[in-house]
Amino acid sequence: MANVGIFFGSDTGKTRKIAKLIHKKLGDAADAPVNINRTSLEAFLSYPVLMLGTPTLGDGQLPGIESGCESESWLEFLDSLQGVDLSGKHIALFGLGDQVAYPDNFVSALKPLYDVLCACGAKLIGDWPNEGYSFNHSAALIGEKFVGLVLDQDNQYDLSEERLDSWLEQITPLFA
Ligand SMILES: Cc1cc2nc3c(=O)[nH]c(=O)nc-3n(C[C@H](O)[C@H](O)[C@H](O)COP(=O)(O)O)c2cc1C
């Protein structure tokens, strides 16, 4: 088993694609990405380092039945994390959103994910500057920084790989 587990939720496949790209770039350090609705709590907890990806759906919500997905996803998995001890784990988040169609809730779903993981004692790494995006509001900001990498595959597709490379450069020394 590798050191890094990559888990994602996805409605239309864009977050899955980014998860696969992260895996490709990390090589043997990471296991192949797994949809969060296809894992167990035990498998999730077996990694010391986690990279967790999500789109924002609904009105700033995590994916799941309540936000209109056909399958369960983060909303349901987070219920199973209540009361779980994640201290000692390094967790980096990556979030996909659409700043043009949803400028009032851009990538907001990262925040409830962040909050649950922090409440479980995890060490969150990989915050990301908000420069280069145009939006009105995001719940995923703490001060001037997003709580994780932010990618907009709908409007800034061409910037994503460069952003991803820079983010991985920032975080890999923190857990290597
Ligand atoms: C019904 C619906 C609601 C959405 N709501 C938001 C939103 O509130 N904020 C946002 O930033 N993006 C929103 N998006 C855009 C998605 O997050 C974006 O297209 C993302 O790349 C989808 O990733 P996926 O293919 O992994 O599901 C929404 C998209 C859909 C279809």
Ligand as a Chemical Component Dictionary entry (heavy atoms), coordinates in Angstrom:
data_LIG
# 
_chem_comp.id                   LIG 
_chem_comp.type                 NON-POLYMER 
_chem_comp.pdbx_formal_charge   0 
_chem_comp.three_letter_code    LIG 
# 
loop_
_chem_comp_atom.comp_id 
_chem_comp_atom.atom_id 
_chem_comp_atom.alt_atom_id 
_chem_comp_atom.type_symbol 
_chem_comp_atom.charge 
_chem_comp_atom.model_Cartn_x 
_chem_comp_atom.model_Cartn_y 
_chem_comp_atom.model_Cartn_z 
_chem_comp_atom.pdbx_ordinal 
LIG C1  C1  C 0 -26.394 21.398 -10.563 1  
LIG C2  C2  C 0 -25.020 22.006 -10.429 2  
LIG C3  C3  C 0 -24.759 22.872 -9.382  3  
LIG C4  C4  C 0 -23.510 23.471 -9.255  4  
LIG N1  N1  N 0 -23.273 24.333 -8.209  5  
LIG C5  C5  C 0 -22.057 24.921 -8.095  6  
LIG C6  C6  C 0 -21.795 25.836 -7.027  7  
LIG O1  O1  O 0 -22.656 26.129 -6.188  8  
LIG N2  N2  N 0 -20.541 26.383 -6.973  9  
LIG C7  C7  C 0 -19.566 26.097 -7.880  10 
LIG O2  O2  O 0 -18.451 26.623 -7.756  11 
LIG N3  N3  N 0 -19.787 25.227 -8.909  12 
LIG C8  C8  C 0 -20.997 24.642 -9.031  13 
LIG N4  N4  N 0 -21.220 23.757 -10.056 14 
LIG C9  C9  C 0 -20.143 23.471 -11.025 15 
LIG C10 C10 C 0 -19.393 22.167 -10.735 16 
LIG O3  O3  O 0 -18.815 22.182 -9.446  17 
LIG C11 C11 C 0 -18.286 21.993 -11.759 18 
LIG O4  O4  O 0 -18.829 21.891 -13.063 19 
LIG C12 C12 C 0 -17.400 20.782 -11.467 20 
LIG O5  O5  O 0 -16.280 20.812 -12.315 21 
LIG C13 C13 C 0 -18.146 19.464 -11.636 22 
LIG O6  O6  O 0 -17.301 18.412 -11.249 23 
LIG P1  P1  P 0 -17.685 16.867 -11.457 24 
LIG O7  O7  O 0 -17.696 16.641 -12.957 25 
LIG O8  O8  O 0 -16.614 16.108 -10.796 26 
LIG O9  O9  O 0 -19.030 16.643 -10.856 27 
LIG C14 C14 C 0 -22.476 23.173 -10.198 28 
LIG C15 C15 C 0 -22.757 22.290 -11.264 29 
LIG C16 C16 C 0 -23.995 21.710 -11.376 30 
LIG C17 C17 C 0 -24.271 20.769 -12.533 31 
# 
loop_
_chem_comp_bond.comp_id 
_chem_comp_bond.atom_id_1 
_chem_comp_bond.atom_id_2 
_chem_comp_bond.value_order 
_chem_comp_bond.pdbx_ordinal 
LIG C1  C2  SING 1  
LIG C2  C3  SING 2  
LIG C2  C16 DOUB 3  
LIG C3  C4  DOUB 4  
LIG C4  N1  SING 5  
LIG C4  C14 SING 6  
LIG N1  C5  DOUB 7  
LIG C5  C6  SING 8  
LIG C5  C8  SING 9  
LIG C6  O1  DOUB 10 
LIG C6  N2  SING 11 
LIG N2  C7  SING 12 
LIG C7  O2  DOUB 13 
LIG C7  N3  SING 14 
LIG N3  C8  DOUB 15 
LIG C8  N4  SING 16 
LIG N4  C9  SING 17 
LIG N4  C14 SING 18 
LIG C9  C10 SING 19 
LIG C10 O3  SING 20 
LIG C10 C11 SING 21 
LIG C11 O4  SING 22 
LIG C11 C12 SING 23 
LIG C12 O5  SING 24 
LIG C12 C13 SING 25 
LIG C13 O6  SING 26 
LIG O6  P1  SING 27 
LIG P1  O7  DOUB 28 
LIG P1  O8  SING 29 
LIG P1  O9  SING 30 
LIG C14 C15 DOUB 31 
LIG C15 C16 SING 32 
LIG C16 C17 SING 33 
# 
